[in-house]
Amino acid sequence: MVPDTLLWSILFLGGYITIYLLADLIIDILEDISESFLISPIVLGLLILGIDLEESIVSLTAAIEGLPYLALGNLIGNTVIAIGIAFGLPALFLKADIDQLPRLYYAELVGAGAIVLMSMIQTSYLILFGLLSIILFVAHLAYTLRIQREFKSASLHVKQTEQDSDEEWEDSDTKRENSIQTAIKLLIALIAIFVGAEVLVFSAEELVVLTGLNETFFGLIIMAAVTNVEEFWLIVKSIRKGHTELGVSAQVGKIIWNITLIFGLCSLFLFQFAFETIMLLSSIVFIVALTVLAANLLHNRLTRIAGIGYLLILLVFLALNSLFAL
């Protein structure tokens, strides 16, 4: 009979390999979709890869059950950890030019972070800050759709100048069929990567129980690395394939999704909460991480110095929360 530790280790490794392999496939499929459906790679990253279902469910469930520190703390903590892992670790061994997103997105990161920080100071007005966050998300969505319209218009113009209209008409049925097949492949790949992530997380939890690892270490280090492994590999693979706009926009999209829409919805459920020093200190580290990220991405470079900076911020955050957990 296979020992429990070996069984869960195999499942953990299997989940990790699944995510590693699917990261490549998803980037290739999204590139095909961008060409077939004339969708901007930035929009695909922000609005498809940028939806963070796992963190959304955790935070919304906690907010509905009246657990403000779990609901809001999860959003703050995951953002800092995601920046450290998804941007900090790749920057240590990869140097790349970053395809810059429109500057408004970087302003959104800092603006949304400032709203969250203010809500940790003026906790009685949480619902007001939540409404502001939702309004910011609506503006984010409207701006992203505007980018898509401009991208599609420009792409159509290029196609019309490069191809004969009769030839395009003859191939339209075949292209439509290929586009549908590509979309189905993406759906299957996204479901597979979600299942792989769930297997990875669940097997990690079982291994911690079996090995007797410290719960705090598990929560802050192991689970942080495990739950952000998709983001890490998407960034790495997008850089290696020369499609950094997909990896960067996906991560920026997830952060904006979490700290605008999900933060706003959680705030509406919670209404208000009691002030906590650790929440304020964590949110200060959080706004620093967002500001550093926005400033570095504006320079269009992924550098080792930037990576060290992200990781130092992450270490400060982990040390701070470990200290208050004692």
Short mmCIF file of the C-alpha atoms (twelve columns), coordinates in Angstrom:
data_MODEL
# 
_entry.id   MODEL 
# 
loop_
_atom_site.group_PDB 
_atom_site.id 
_atom_site.type_symbol 
_atom_site.label_atom_id 
_atom_site.label_alt_id 
_atom_site.label_comp_id 
_atom_site.label_asym_id 
_atom_site.label_seq_id 
_atom_site.Cartn_x 
_atom_site.Cartn_y 
_atom_site.Cartn_z 
_atom_site.pdbx_PDB_model_num 
ATOM 1   C CA . MET A 1   0.000   0.000  0.000   1 
ATOM 2   C CA . VAL A 2   1.285   3.479  -0.921  1 
ATOM 3   C CA . PRO A 3   2.166   5.606  2.170   1 
ATOM 4   C CA . ASP A 4   -0.042  8.687  2.612   1 
ATOM 5   C CA . THR A 5   2.917   11.065 2.440   1 
ATOM 6   C CA . LEU A 6   4.092   9.608  -0.879  1 
ATOM 7   C CA . LEU A 7   0.558   9.666  -2.319  1 
ATOM 8   C CA . TRP A 8   -0.007  13.344 -1.472  1 
ATOM 9   C CA . SER A 9   3.500   14.209 -2.678  1 
ATOM 10  C CA . ILE A 10  2.707   12.626 -6.058  1 
ATOM 11  C CA . LEU A 11  -0.578  14.566 -6.247  1 
ATOM 12  C CA . PHE A 12  1.218   17.790 -5.282  1 
ATOM 13  C CA . LEU A 13  3.840   17.232 -7.977  1 
ATOM 14  C CA . GLY A 14  1.138   16.319 -10.490 1 
ATOM 15  C CA . GLY A 15  -0.800  19.527 -9.789  1 
ATOM 16  C CA . TYR A 16  2.362   21.596 -10.125 1 
ATOM 17  C CA . ILE A 17  3.380   19.980 -13.436 1 
ATOM 18  C CA . THR A 18  -0.162  20.454 -14.777 1 
ATOM 19  C CA . ILE A 19  -0.028  24.193 -14.089 1 
ATOM 20  C CA . TYR A 20  3.507   24.447 -15.516 1 
ATOM 21  C CA . LEU A 21  2.514   22.782 -18.792 1 
ATOM 22  C CA . LEU A 22  -0.837  24.531 -19.143 1 
ATOM 23  C CA . ALA A 23  0.722   27.991 -18.731 1 
ATOM 24  C CA . ASP A 24  2.422   27.500 -22.113 1 
ATOM 25  C CA . LEU A 25  -0.752  26.220 -23.732 1 
ATOM 26  C CA . ILE A 26  -2.941  29.029 -22.410 1 
ATOM 27  C CA . ILE A 27  -0.583  31.725 -23.714 1 
ATOM 28  C CA . ASP A 28  -0.555  30.092 -27.174 1 
ATOM 29  C CA . ILE A 29  -4.355  29.752 -27.209 1 
ATOM 30  C CA . LEU A 30  -4.867  33.359 -26.133 1 
ATOM 31  C CA . GLU A 31  -2.583  34.529 -28.924 1 
ATOM 32  C CA . ASP A 32  -4.726  32.549 -31.391 1 
ATOM 33  C CA . ILE A 33  -7.902  34.029 -29.924 1 
ATOM 34  C CA . SER A 34  -6.449  37.523 -30.161 1 
ATOM 35  C CA . GLU A 35  -5.846  37.023 -33.881 1 
ATOM 36  C CA . SER A 36  -9.070  35.114 -34.624 1 
ATOM 37  C CA . PHE A 37  -11.521 37.286 -32.706 1 
ATOM 38  C CA . LEU A 38  -9.542  40.544 -32.960 1 
ATOM 39  C CA . ILE A 39  -9.322  40.891 -29.172 1 
ATOM 40  C CA . SER A 40  -6.476  42.887 -27.651 1 
ATOM 41  C CA . PRO A 41  -3.974  40.707 -25.681 1 
ATOM 42  C CA . ILE A 42  -4.199  43.295 -22.901 1 
ATOM 43  C CA . VAL A 43  -7.980  42.846 -22.725 1 
ATOM 44  C CA . LEU A 44  -7.612  39.046 -22.702 1 
ATOM 45  C CA . GLY A 45  -5.184  39.285 -19.805 1 
ATOM 46  C CA . LEU A 46  -7.245  41.784 -17.825 1 
ATOM 47  C CA . LEU A 47  -10.723 40.333 -18.344 1 
ATOM 48  C CA . ILE A 48  -10.118 36.583 -18.764 1 
ATOM 49  C CA . LEU A 49  -6.936  35.673 -16.897 1 
ATOM 50  C CA . GLY A 50  -7.546  38.633 -14.571 1 
ATOM 51  C CA . ILE A 51  -10.570 37.073 -12.860 1 
ATOM 52  C CA . ASP A 52  -9.442  35.586 -9.543  1 
ATOM 53  C CA . LEU A 53  -12.223 33.143 -8.600  1 
ATOM 54  C CA . GLU A 54  -10.401 31.443 -5.709  1 
ATOM 55  C CA . GLU A 55  -9.651  34.607 -3.751  1 
ATOM 56  C CA . SER A 56  -13.056 36.079 -4.630  1 
ATOM 57  C CA . ILE A 57  -14.904 33.100 -3.168  1 
ATOM 58  C CA . VAL A 58  -12.782 33.050 0.008   1 
ATOM 59  C CA . SER A 59  -13.216 36.773 0.707   1 
ATOM 60  C CA . LEU A 60  -16.903 37.011 -0.224  1 
ATOM 61  C CA . THR A 61  -17.771 33.943 1.863   1 
ATOM 62  C CA . ALA A 62  -15.923 35.405 4.861   1 
ATOM 63  C CA . ALA A 63  -17.669 38.779 4.398   1 
ATOM 64  C CA . ILE A 64  -21.113 37.163 4.231   1 
ATOM 65  C CA . GLU A 65  -20.318 35.281 7.449   1 
ATOM 66  C CA . GLY A 66  -19.270 38.555 9.129   1 
ATOM 67  C CA . LEU A 67  -15.519 37.903 9.283   1 
ATOM 68  C CA . PRO A 68  -13.995 41.248 8.223   1 
ATOM 69  C CA . TYR A 69  -10.357 40.493 9.062   1 
ATOM 70  C CA . LEU A 70  -10.387 37.281 7.055   1 
ATOM 71  C CA . ALA A 71  -12.313 38.813 4.132   1 
ATOM 72  C CA . LEU A 72  -10.293 42.031 3.779   1 
ATOM 73  C CA . GLY A 73  -7.032  40.638 5.135   1 
ATOM 74  C CA . ASN A 74  -7.101  37.917 2.487   1 
ATOM 75  C CA . LEU A 75  -7.351  40.527 -0.292  1 
ATOM 76  C CA . ILE A 76  -4.550  42.656 1.166   1 
ATOM 77  C CA . GLY A 77  -2.265  39.717 1.921   1 
ATOM 78  C CA . ASN A 78  -2.784  37.941 -1.364  1 
ATOM 79  C CA . THR A 79  -1.969  41.119 -3.292  1 
ATOM 80  C CA . VAL A 80  1.358   41.642 -1.499  1 
ATOM 81  C CA . ILE A 81  2.251   37.954 -1.782  1 
ATOM 82  C CA . ALA A 82  1.249   37.801 -5.463  1 
ATOM 83  C CA . ILE A 83  3.457   40.794 -6.296  1 
ATOM 84  C CA . GLY A 84  6.397   39.213 -4.478  1 
ATOM 85  C CA . ILE A 85  6.001   35.804 -6.105  1 
ATOM 86  C CA . ALA A 86  4.657   36.644 -9.582  1 
ATOM 87  C CA . PHE A 87  6.972   39.623 -10.202 1 
ATOM 88  C CA . GLY A 88  9.753   39.305 -7.626  1 
ATOM 89  C CA . LEU A 89  10.886  35.716 -8.234  1 
ATOM 90  C CA . PRO A 90  10.943  35.865 -12.078 1 
ATOM 91  C CA . ALA A 91  12.914  39.132 -11.903 1 
ATOM 92  C CA . LEU A 92  15.734  37.343 -10.062 1 
ATOM 93  C CA . PHE A 93  16.608  35.144 -13.024 1 
ATOM 94  C CA . LEU A 94  14.873  36.783 -16.025 1 
ATOM 95  C CA . LYS A 95  15.587  40.173 -17.556 1 
ATOM 96  C CA . ALA A 96  13.032  41.443 -20.041 1 
ATOM 97  C CA . ASP A 97  11.472  44.446 -21.658 1 
ATOM 98  C CA . ILE A 98  7.907   44.765 -20.387 1 
ATOM 99  C CA . ASP A 99  5.181   45.735 -22.833 1 
ATOM 100 C CA . GLN A 100 3.724   48.706 -20.982 1 
ATOM 101 C CA . LEU A 101 0.019   48.783 -20.244 1 
ATOM 102 C CA . PRO A 102 -1.844  52.085 -20.617 1 
ATOM 103 C CA . ARG A 103 -0.748  54.312 -17.739 1 
ATOM 104 C CA . LEU A 104 -4.281  54.612 -16.389 1 
ATOM 105 C CA . TYR A 105 -4.060  51.027 -15.110 1 
ATOM 106 C CA . TYR A 106 -1.063  51.896 -12.958 1 
ATOM 107 C CA . ALA A 107 -2.961  54.897 -11.593 1 
ATOM 108 C CA . GLU A 108 -5.844  52.526 -10.812 1 
ATOM 109 C CA . LEU A 109 -3.532  50.256 -8.812  1 
ATOM 110 C CA . VAL A 110 -2.337  53.100 -6.606  1 
ATOM 111 C CA . GLY A 111 -5.777  54.732 -6.386  1 
ATOM 112 C CA . ALA A 112 -7.493  51.491 -5.362  1 
ATOM 113 C CA . GLY A 113 -4.722  50.821 -2.847  1 
ATOM 114 C CA . ALA A 114 -5.228  54.286 -1.335  1 
ATOM 115 C CA . ILE A 115 -8.964  53.603 -0.929  1 
ATOM 116 C CA . VAL A 116 -8.220  50.340 0.887   1 
ATOM 117 C CA . LEU A 117 -5.685  52.093 3.140   1 
ATOM 118 C CA . MET A 118 -8.180  54.832 4.042   1 
ATOM 119 C CA . SER A 119 -10.789 52.204 4.874   1 
ATOM 120 C CA . MET A 120 -8.391  50.676 7.403   1 
ATOM 121 C CA . ILE A 121 -8.059  54.088 9.079   1 
ATOM 122 C CA . GLN A 122 -11.697 55.200 8.912   1 
ATOM 123 C CA . THR A 123 -13.303 51.814 9.509   1 
ATOM 124 C CA . SER A 124 -16.724 53.308 10.285  1 
ATOM 125 C CA . TYR A 125 -16.969 54.483 6.665   1 
ATOM 126 C CA . LEU A 126 -16.115 51.113 5.137   1 
ATOM 127 C CA . ILE A 127 -19.300 51.034 3.047   1 
ATOM 128 C CA . LEU A 128 -18.425 54.411 1.496   1 
ATOM 129 C CA . PHE A 129 -14.948 53.224 0.521   1 
ATOM 130 C CA . GLY A 130 -16.515 50.044 -0.825  1 
ATOM 131 C CA . LEU A 131 -18.805 52.047 -3.113  1 
ATOM 132 C CA . LEU A 132 -15.825 54.096 -4.328  1 
ATOM 133 C CA . SER A 133 -13.991 50.864 -5.144  1 
ATOM 134 C CA . ILE A 134 -16.915 49.517 -7.148  1 
ATOM 135 C CA . ILE A 135 -17.180 52.806 -9.066  1 
ATOM 136 C CA . LEU A 136 -13.446 52.537 -9.834  1 
ATOM 137 C CA . PHE A 137 -13.969 49.000 -11.137 1 
ATOM 138 C CA . VAL A 138 -16.813 50.139 -13.402 1 
ATOM 139 C CA . ALA A 139 -14.526 52.877 -14.780 1 
ATOM 140 C CA . HIS A 140 -11.786 50.247 -15.232 1 
ATOM 141 C CA . LEU A 141 -14.179 48.019 -17.173 1 
ATOM 142 C CA . ALA A 142 -15.407 50.879 -19.371 1 
ATOM 143 C CA . TYR A 143 -11.836 51.953 -20.183 1 
ATOM 144 C CA . THR A 144 -10.809 48.370 -20.998 1 
ATOM 145 C CA . LEU A 145 -13.760 47.944 -23.372 1 
ATOM 146 C CA . ARG A 146 -12.776 51.214 -25.036 1 
ATOM 147 C CA . ILE A 147 -9.263  49.825 -25.606 1 
ATOM 148 C CA . GLN A 148 -10.842 46.743 -27.166 1 
ATOM 149 C CA . ARG A 149 -12.959 48.818 -29.562 1 
ATOM 150 C CA . GLU A 150 -9.906  50.790 -30.671 1 
ATOM 151 C CA . PHE A 151 -7.840  47.611 -31.087 1 
ATOM 152 C CA . LYS A 152 -10.545 45.904 -33.151 1 
ATOM 153 C CA . SER A 153 -11.025 48.958 -35.351 1 
ATOM 154 C CA . ALA A 154 -7.285  49.186 -36.023 1 
ATOM 155 C CA . SER A 155 -7.005  45.428 -36.679 1 
ATOM 156 C CA . LEU A 156 -9.902  45.470 -39.145 1 
ATOM 157 C CA . HIS A 157 -8.300  48.353 -41.003 1 
ATOM 158 C CA . VAL A 158 -5.026  46.423 -41.306 1 
ATOM 159 C CA . LYS A 159 -6.828  43.286 -42.513 1 
ATOM 160 C CA . GLN A 160 -8.765  45.227 -45.122 1 
ATOM 161 C CA . THR A 161 -5.573  46.696 -46.544 1 
ATOM 162 C CA . GLU A 162 -3.687  43.371 -46.560 1 
ATOM 163 C CA . GLN A 163 -6.320  40.946 -47.860 1 
ATOM 164 C CA . ASP A 164 -8.706  40.838 -50.768 1 
ATOM 165 C CA . SER A 165 -12.330 41.006 -49.598 1 
ATOM 166 C CA . ASP A 166 -13.478 38.092 -51.857 1 
ATOM 167 C CA . GLU A 167 -10.764 35.824 -50.539 1 
ATOM 168 C CA . GLU A 168 -11.700 36.759 -46.979 1 
ATOM 169 C CA . TRP A 169 -15.324 35.887 -47.680 1 
ATOM 170 C CA . GLU A 170 -14.457 32.434 -49.049 1 
ATOM 171 C CA . ASP A 171 -12.446 31.576 -45.936 1 
ATOM 172 C CA . SER A 172 -14.890 33.019 -43.402 1 
ATOM 173 C CA . ASP A 173 -16.669 29.713 -42.535 1 
ATOM 174 C CA . THR A 174 -13.391 27.902 -41.966 1 
ATOM 175 C CA . LYS A 175 -12.036 30.760 -39.847 1 
ATOM 176 C CA . ARG A 176 -15.221 30.870 -37.777 1 
ATOM 177 C CA . GLU A 177 -15.003 27.126 -37.123 1 
ATOM 178 C CA . ASN A 178 -11.337 27.388 -36.122 1 
ATOM 179 C CA . SER A 179 -12.156 30.289 -33.814 1 
ATOM 180 C CA . ILE A 180 -14.838 28.279 -32.025 1 
ATOM 181 C CA . GLN A 181 -12.457 25.340 -31.606 1 
ATOM 182 C CA . THR A 182 -9.813  27.661 -30.175 1 
ATOM 183 C CA . ALA A 183 -12.317 29.120 -27.680 1 
ATOM 184 C CA . ILE A 184 -13.311 25.600 -26.574 1 
ATOM 185 C CA . LYS A 185 -9.643  24.692 -26.091 1 
ATOM 186 C CA . LEU A 186 -9.183  27.769 -23.895 1 
ATOM 187 C CA . LEU A 187 -12.185 26.843 -21.754 1 
ATOM 188 C CA . ILE A 188 -10.878 23.301 -21.275 1 
ATOM 189 C CA . ALA A 189 -7.378  24.588 -20.456 1 
ATOM 190 C CA . LEU A 190 -8.716  27.083 -17.891 1 
ATOM 191 C CA . ILE A 191 -10.814 24.371 -16.222 1 
ATOM 192 C CA . ALA A 192 -7.802  22.043 -16.183 1 
ATOM 193 C CA . ILE A 193 -5.518  24.672 -14.640 1 
ATOM 194 C CA . PHE A 194 -8.186  25.420 -12.001 1 
ATOM 195 C CA . VAL A 195 -8.452  21.703 -11.136 1 
ATOM 196 C CA . GLY A 196 -4.662  21.442 -11.041 1 
ATOM 197 C CA . ALA A 197 -4.503  24.408 -8.653  1 
ATOM 198 C CA . GLU A 198 -7.136  22.852 -6.376  1 
ATOM 199 C CA . VAL A 199 -5.227  19.549 -6.300  1 
ATOM 200 C CA . LEU A 200 -2.035  21.462 -5.515  1 
ATOM 201 C CA . VAL A 201 -3.613  23.367 -2.613  1 
ATOM 202 C CA . PHE A 202 -5.433  20.360 -1.152  1 
ATOM 203 C CA . SER A 203 -2.382  18.086 -1.344  1 
ATOM 204 C CA . ALA A 204 -0.253  20.815 0.263   1 
ATOM 205 C CA . GLU A 205 -2.702  21.003 3.172   1 
ATOM 206 C CA . GLU A 206 -2.562  17.230 3.653   1 
ATOM 207 C CA . LEU A 207 1.241   17.202 3.524   1 
ATOM 208 C CA . VAL A 208 1.398   19.876 6.224   1 
ATOM 209 C CA . VAL A 209 -0.814  17.751 8.503   1 
ATOM 210 C CA . LEU A 210 1.219   14.611 7.832   1 
ATOM 211 C CA . THR A 211 4.631   16.273 8.279   1 
ATOM 212 C CA . GLY A 212 3.623   18.411 11.275  1 
ATOM 213 C CA . LEU A 213 4.836   21.702 9.826   1 
ATOM 214 C CA . ASN A 214 4.146   24.866 11.824  1 
ATOM 215 C CA . GLU A 215 0.691   26.264 10.959  1 
ATOM 216 C CA . THR A 216 1.914   29.870 10.702  1 
ATOM 217 C CA . PHE A 217 4.766   28.863 8.420   1 
ATOM 218 C CA . PHE A 218 2.272   26.886 6.365   1 
ATOM 219 C CA . GLY A 219 -0.172  29.756 6.070   1 
ATOM 220 C CA . LEU A 220 2.313   32.492 5.276   1 
ATOM 221 C CA . ILE A 221 4.909   30.654 3.211   1 
ATOM 222 C CA . ILE A 222 3.644   27.339 1.806   1 
ATOM 223 C CA . MET A 223 0.119   28.410 0.891   1 
ATOM 224 C CA . ALA A 224 1.336   31.777 -0.385  1 
ATOM 225 C CA . ALA A 225 3.644   30.026 -2.845  1 
ATOM 226 C CA . VAL A 226 1.104   27.356 -3.786  1 
ATOM 227 C CA . THR A 227 -1.853  29.661 -4.439  1 
ATOM 228 C CA . ASN A 228 0.229   31.946 -6.654  1 
ATOM 229 C CA . VAL A 229 1.995   29.311 -8.721  1 
ATOM 230 C CA . GLU A 230 -0.289  29.943 -11.753 1 
ATOM 231 C CA . GLU A 231 0.581   33.657 -11.747 1 
ATOM 232 C CA . PHE A 232 4.299   32.884 -11.417 1 
ATOM 233 C CA . TRP A 233 4.383   30.562 -14.419 1 
ATOM 234 C CA . LEU A 234 2.168   32.791 -16.557 1 
ATOM 235 C CA . ILE A 235 4.616   35.653 -16.059 1 
ATOM 236 C CA . VAL A 236 7.659   33.428 -16.715 1 
ATOM 237 C CA . LYS A 237 6.198   31.733 -19.794 1 
ATOM 238 C CA . SER A 238 4.852   34.987 -21.255 1 
ATOM 239 C CA . ILE A 239 8.331   36.542 -20.968 1 
ATOM 240 C CA . ARG A 240 10.033  33.543 -22.572 1 
ATOM 241 C CA . LYS A 241 7.523   33.516 -25.428 1 
ATOM 242 C CA . GLY A 242 7.849   37.256 -25.989 1 
ATOM 243 C CA . HIS A 243 4.230   38.003 -25.011 1 
ATOM 244 C CA . THR A 244 4.780   39.928 -21.788 1 
ATOM 245 C CA . GLU A 245 1.581   41.942 -22.282 1 
ATOM 246 C CA . LEU A 246 -0.458  38.799 -21.517 1 
ATOM 247 C CA . GLY A 247 1.376   37.835 -18.322 1 
ATOM 248 C CA . VAL A 248 1.619   41.382 -16.956 1 
ATOM 249 C CA . SER A 249 -1.980  42.342 -17.812 1 
ATOM 250 C CA . ALA A 250 -3.260  39.097 -16.245 1 
ATOM 251 C CA . GLN A 251 -1.521  39.839 -12.942 1 
ATOM 252 C CA . VAL A 252 -2.453  43.531 -12.951 1 
ATOM 253 C CA . GLY A 253 -6.013  42.514 -13.816 1 
ATOM 254 C CA . LYS A 254 -6.229  40.107 -10.865 1 
ATOM 255 C CA . ILE A 255 -5.000  42.757 -8.461  1 
ATOM 256 C CA . ILE A 256 -7.469  45.344 -9.764  1 
ATOM 257 C CA . TRP A 257 -10.289 42.769 -9.703  1 
ATOM 258 C CA . ASN A 258 -9.578  41.904 -6.055  1 
ATOM 259 C CA . ILE A 259 -9.001  45.386 -4.626  1 
ATOM 260 C CA . THR A 260 -11.827 47.129 -6.484  1 
ATOM 261 C CA . LEU A 261 -14.794 44.856 -7.226  1 
ATOM 262 C CA . ILE A 262 -14.275 42.150 -4.580  1 
ATOM 263 C CA . PHE A 263 -13.139 44.622 -1.908  1 
ATOM 264 C CA . GLY A 264 -16.169 46.766 -2.723  1 
ATOM 265 C CA . LEU A 265 -18.629 43.862 -2.502  1 
ATOM 266 C CA . CYS A 266 -17.082 42.641 0.764   1 
ATOM 267 C CA . SER A 267 -17.392 46.151 2.192   1 
ATOM 268 C CA . LEU A 268 -21.101 46.274 1.337   1 
ATOM 269 C CA . PHE A 269 -21.666 42.997 3.190   1 
ATOM 270 C CA . LEU A 270 -19.580 44.030 6.218   1 
ATOM 271 C CA . PHE A 271 -20.747 47.673 6.385   1 
ATOM 272 C CA . GLN A 272 -18.074 48.517 9.007   1 
ATOM 273 C CA . PHE A 273 -15.612 46.841 11.402  1 
ATOM 274 C CA . ALA A 274 -13.467 47.572 14.443  1 
ATOM 275 C CA . PHE A 275 -10.043 49.142 13.910  1 
ATOM 276 C CA . GLU A 276 -7.075  46.732 14.106  1 
ATOM 277 C CA . THR A 277 -3.435  47.842 14.147  1 
ATOM 278 C CA . ILE A 278 -2.244  44.853 12.118  1 
ATOM 279 C CA . MET A 279 -4.776  45.614 9.384   1 
ATOM 280 C CA . LEU A 280 -3.511  49.189 9.162   1 
ATOM 281 C CA . LEU A 281 0.158   48.154 9.112   1 
ATOM 282 C CA . SER A 282 -0.533  45.471 6.515   1 
ATOM 283 C CA . SER A 283 -2.369  47.963 4.320   1 
ATOM 284 C CA . ILE A 284 0.592   50.367 4.523   1 
ATOM 285 C CA . VAL A 285 2.914   47.624 3.227   1 
ATOM 286 C CA . PHE A 286 0.209   46.850 0.657   1 
ATOM 287 C CA . ILE A 287 0.106   50.428 -0.742  1 
ATOM 288 C CA . VAL A 288 3.916   50.525 -0.822  1 
ATOM 289 C CA . ALA A 289 3.953   47.275 -2.834  1 
ATOM 290 C CA . LEU A 290 1.392   48.643 -5.309  1 
ATOM 291 C CA . THR A 291 3.256   51.937 -5.705  1 
ATOM 292 C CA . VAL A 292 6.596   50.198 -6.302  1 
ATOM 293 C CA . LEU A 293 4.962   47.846 -8.812  1 
ATOM 294 C CA . ALA A 294 3.348   50.711 -10.748 1 
ATOM 295 C CA . ALA A 295 6.594   52.735 -10.753 1 
ATOM 296 C CA . ASN A 296 8.686   49.785 -11.968 1 
ATOM 297 C CA . LEU A 297 6.265   48.761 -14.717 1 
ATOM 298 C CA . LEU A 298 6.264   52.342 -15.999 1 
ATOM 299 C CA . HIS A 299 9.966   51.900 -16.774 1 
ATOM 300 C CA . ASN A 300 9.155   48.920 -19.054 1 
ATOM 301 C CA . ARG A 301 11.842  46.717 -17.520 1 
ATOM 302 C CA . LEU A 302 11.921  43.635 -15.327 1 
ATOM 303 C CA . THR A 303 15.188  43.902 -13.398 1 
ATOM 304 C CA . ARG A 304 16.900  42.024 -10.602 1 
ATOM 305 C CA . ILE A 305 16.909  45.149 -8.429  1 
ATOM 306 C CA . ALA A 306 13.142  45.450 -8.818  1 
ATOM 307 C CA . GLY A 307 12.758  41.757 -7.975  1 
ATOM 308 C CA . ILE A 308 14.798  42.157 -4.797  1 
ATOM 309 C CA . GLY A 309 12.620  45.151 -3.881  1 
ATOM 310 C CA . TYR A 310 9.391   43.150 -4.309  1 
ATOM 311 C CA . LEU A 311 10.761  40.283 -2.227  1 
ATOM 312 C CA . LEU A 312 11.940  42.611 0.554   1 
ATOM 313 C CA . ILE A 313 8.450   44.104 0.764   1 
ATOM 314 C CA . LEU A 314 7.040   40.577 0.935   1 
ATOM 315 C CA . LEU A 315 9.457   39.620 3.728   1 
ATOM 316 C CA . VAL A 316 8.476   42.720 5.713   1 
ATOM 317 C CA . PHE A 317 4.815   41.803 5.298   1 
ATOM 318 C CA . LEU A 318 5.366   38.190 6.399   1 
ATOM 319 C CA . ALA A 319 7.524   39.233 9.371   1 
ATOM 320 C CA . LEU A 320 4.950   41.809 10.460  1 
ATOM 321 C CA . ASN A 321 2.080   39.343 10.379  1 
ATOM 322 C CA . SER A 322 4.158   36.619 12.057  1 
ATOM 323 C CA . LEU A 323 4.994   39.020 14.879  1 
ATOM 324 C CA . PHE A 324 1.351   39.898 15.508  1 
ATOM 325 C CA . ALA A 325 0.365   36.232 15.290  1 
ATOM 326 C CA . LEU A 326 2.571   35.351 18.287  1 
# 
